[in-house]
């Protein structure tokens, strides 16, 4: 089937159809060779001219398909196409499903139960912890976690899931051979071996702004549901949630403080009907009979990180608190509390204002 996908790529490069016409071609014909069996007059509706059909006949008739094969081999990439048995079944249902996708890594993950985790590129310490914990628990419950390889929640979700048997899929807004952002280079390399890197964009595609919303429809489209972990009201992750609703997928959201701008998107989703999530069971119960694994003995829950720094951070809100109040609330000494506050301030999680300390993320 990979050879068939390569020939479809060859047809795409020769005919240069619009995405919509290429989807229609692949829906109507099982192989690119089948186009050659039809009169040119029948292919006009797909935007294919008689001249293009002649060029396709020459390309497919050539015994040397080296250009396409070499390009994929050099990039250590492969293709999955619309007609392949392991093309994600749910993704095929959406109206603008990509007819061809490039990938690196474990192709078999495309056949697993897929669930997306998305959210802020600049999450709070608690949001980062929640994303990682929920992704890990989802993986242990049998879901392959899908996300977009962005900074913040996406990276935390991939990190939490990669060590589970179900692993993770990163859907890229670039070519599958392009790591973006560069700070995720180590994670990108790990997913390319232990998980799956996936993209509809041609090899070498750079990170252009308009490509990321298109990437989001794949994240939601291939998944049973989407969990949003921390999202401001204009967050890009809300695009994914909106597309999930349009695709008739389940949407879940972790609630947050009404004083935290980074939680307003999630809170708005819950108002609009997204399911409020506090534990893994809130997600898994929606898919009774689907999961292939057992619930972890210690299921994920919000605010799961138990380090001393997190204890101090969790005690803070978005209104200033005095050092005395924090010491009393945390049960730590003054010196220990100040040390943790200083570390959190350096990392950009908290700040000191007149009247005390407060969260800034």
Buried (B, 14 or more C-beta within 10 A) or exposed (E): EEEBBBBBBBBBBBBEBEEEBBBBBBEBBEBBBEBBEBEBEEBEEBBBEEEBBEEBBEBBEEEEBEEBBEBBEEBEBBBBBBBBEEBBEBBBEBEEBBBBBBBBBBBEBBEBBBBBBBBBBBBBBBBBBBBBBBBBBBBBBBBBBBBBBBBBBBBBBBBBBBEBEBBBBBBBBBBBBBBBEEEBEEBBEBBBEEBBBBBBBBBEBEBEEEBBEBBBBBBBBBBBBBBBBBBBEEBBBBBBBBBBBEBEBBBBBBBBBEEBEBBBBBBBBBEEEBBEBEBBBBBBEEBEEEBEBEBBEEBBBBBBBEEBBBBBBBBBEEEBBEBEBBBEBBEBEEEBBBBBBEBBBEEEBBBBEEEBBBBBB
